[in-house]
Amino acid sequence: MKPKIYVTRKLEDRIIAKLEKYCEVSMWDKEDIPVPREVLMAEVPKVDGLYCLLTETIDQEIIRLAPRLKVISNMAVGYNNIDLTAARERNIVVTNTPDILTETTADLTFALLMATARRIVEAVDYIKNNQWQTWSPMQLTGRDVYGATLGIIGMGRIGSALARRANGFAMNVVYHNRNRSPKEEQELGVQYLEWEELFKTSDYICVMVPYSEETKNLIAEKEFQLMKETSMLINTSRGGIVNEDALYHALTNQQIWAAGLDVFEQEPIDNTNRFVSLPNVTTLPHIGSASMATRLKMEEVAAENLIRVLQGRSPLYSVI
């Protein structure tokens, strides 16, 4: 008898076909609408495995409703949507999909850095709104990327991939990490700086650490006060790592020059969000891993993780 699983979002047909070879599959069949919580609560008591996205909050209430649950397969690198303590108490395996999206997210991060520095989105709107009437010397002028100093907070896989891209632009790359990374220092020519020095020194600061209770509000008022008035903050990691009140104050009081944000404390946002109306902010809808190849690979790995655990084998990647 096949184990039963629930999938919280419509997936590619080939991924569902793979899951159906080994499992009895029920699925929320909408691609662009998250599964309602009441539907999820009705489904989890019946299943041995849960395939979810970061849009689902798998908290203690959900886990308590699922006496048969053996595995939660999260189609994401981050897992702050899952109550790990509650899962651990029940010996439920939690898996994720790291490695796959490293290069794709680094691409997006560097693209967002460049778009923010050179005011690309603002310039596109300039033409759409029929504002381009002439050429003038300081029209839509931005900041140089080539040769500037990039500060990376978190020299993990994606941070290292970002440093490689920055080297192509002759950037001076500095970083801060919980532990120093001698290998990256030697191979990539990056320089370790203490926390405050990184904020004082960098022209661009990219946030590359995962979200946790330790990193919540990691960057707040103190850090923005240290930054140069010409500097920029880029966040493609998770919302909540950067204190949004402090960031908004820094942007509207010229403490920093601009920000590029792919993530927010509460998602999704709409056009009433306070950052959307700021001309010195480039906002994106959490698309760090959004290449077709990467998203398909994430779907595949999340499926493989789930199947392996239900077969009594080790997953490709596990959180607990």
Secondary structure in CASP SS format (residue, H / E / C, confidence):
PFRMAT SS
TARGET T0000
AUTHOR 0000-0000-0000
METHOD secondary structure of the structure
MODEL  1
M C 1.00
K C 1.00
P C 1.00
K E 1.00
I E 1.00
Y E 1.00
V E 1.00
T C 1.00
R C 1.00
K C 1.00
L C 1.00
E C 1.00
D H 1.00
R H 1.00
I H 1.00
I H 1.00
A H 1.00
K H 1.00
L H 1.00
E H 1.00
K H 1.00
Y H 1.00
C C 1.00
E E 1.00
V E 1.00
S E 1.00
M E 1.00
W C 1.00
D C 1.00
K C 1.00
E C 1.00
D C 1.00
I C 1.00
P C 1.00
V C 1.00
P C 1.00
R H 1.00
E H 1.00
V H 1.00
L H 1.00
M H 1.00
A H 1.00
E H 1.00
V H 1.00
P H 1.00
K H 1.00
V C 1.00
D C 1.00
G E 1.00
L E 1.00
Y E 1.00
C E 1.00
L C 1.00
L C 1.00
T C 1.00
E C 1.00
T C 1.00
I E 1.00
D C 1.00
Q H 1.00
E H 1.00
I H 1.00
I H 1.00
R H 1.00
L C 1.00
A C 1.00
P C 1.00
R C 1.00
L C 1.00
K C 1.00
V E 1.00
I E 1.00
S E 1.00
N E 1.00
M C 1.00
A C 1.00
V C 1.00
G C 1.00
Y C 1.00
N C 1.00
N C 1.00
I E 1.00
D C 1.00
L H 1.00
T H 1.00
A H 1.00
A H 1.00
R H 1.00
E H 1.00
R C 1.00
N C 1.00
I C 1.00
V E 1.00
V E 1.00
T E 1.00
N C 1.00
T C 1.00
P C 1.00
D C 1.00
I C 1.00
L C 1.00
T H 1.00
E H 1.00
T H 1.00
T H 1.00
A H 1.00
D H 1.00
L H 1.00
T H 1.00
F H 1.00
A H 1.00
L H 1.00
L H 1.00
M H 1.00
A H 1.00
T H 1.00
A H 1.00
R C 1.00
R C 1.00
I H 1.00
V H 1.00
E H 1.00
A H 1.00
V H 1.00
D H 1.00
Y H 1.00
I H 1.00
K H 1.00
N C 1.00
N C 1.00
Q C 1.00
W C 1.00
Q C 1.00
T C 1.00
W C 1.00
S C 1.00
P C 1.00
M C 1.00
Q C 1.00
L C 1.00
T C 1.00
G C 1.00
R C 1.00
D C 1.00
V C 1.00
Y C 1.00
G C 1.00
A C 1.00
T E 1.00
L E 1.00
G E 1.00
I E 1.00
I E 1.00
G C 1.00
M C 1.00
G C 1.00
R H 1.00
I H 1.00
G H 1.00
S H 1.00
A H 1.00
L H 1.00
A H 1.00
R H 1.00
R H 1.00
A H 1.00
N H 1.00
G C 1.00
F C 1.00
A C 1.00
M C 1.00
N E 1.00
V E 1.00
V E 1.00
Y E 1.00
H E 1.00
N C 1.00
R C 1.00
N C 1.00
R C 1.00
S C 1.00
P H 1.00
K H 1.00
E H 1.00
E H 1.00
Q H 1.00
E H 1.00
L H 1.00
G C 1.00
V C 1.00
Q E 1.00
Y E 1.00
L C 1.00
E C 1.00
W H 1.00
E H 1.00
E H 1.00
L H 1.00
F H 1.00
K H 1.00
T H 1.00
S C 1.00
D C 1.00
Y E 1.00
I E 1.00
C E 1.00
V E 1.00
M C 1.00
V C 1.00
P C 1.00
Y C 1.00
S C 1.00
E C 1.00
E C 1.00
T C 1.00
K C 1.00
N C 1.00
L C 1.00
I E 1.00
A C 1.00
E H 1.00
K H 1.00
E H 1.00
F H 1.00
Q H 1.00
L H 1.00
M C 1.00
K C 1.00
E C 1.00
T C 1.00
S C 1.00
M E 1.00
L E 1.00
I E 1.00
N E 1.00
T C 1.00
S C 1.00
R C 1.00
G C 1.00
G C 1.00
I C 1.00
V E 1.00
N C 1.00
E H 1.00
D H 1.00
A H 1.00
L H 1.00
Y H 1.00
H H 1.00
A H 1.00
L H 1.00
T H 1.00
N C 1.00
Q C 1.00
Q C 1.00
I C 1.00
W C 1.00
A E 1.00
A E 1.00
G E 1.00
L E 1.00
D C 1.00
V C 1.00
F C 1.00
E C 1.00
Q C 1.00
E C 1.00
P C 1.00
I C 1.00
D C 1.00
N C 1.00
T C 1.00
N C 1.00
R C 1.00
F C 1.00
V C 1.00
S C 1.00
L C 1.00
P C 1.00
N C 1.00
V E 1.00
T E 1.00
T E 1.00
L C 1.00
P C 1.00
H C 1.00
I C 1.00
G C 1.00
S C 1.00
A C 1.00
S C 1.00
M H 1.00
A H 1.00
T H 1.00
R H 1.00
L H 1.00
K H 1.00
M H 1.00
E H 1.00
E H 1.00
V H 1.00
A H 1.00
A H 1.00
E H 1.00
N H 1.00
L H 1.00
I H 1.00
R H 1.00
V H 1.00
L H 1.00
Q C 1.00
G C 1.00
R C 1.00
S C 1.00
P C 1.00
L C 1.00
Y C 1.00
S C 1.00
V C 1.00
I C 1.00
END
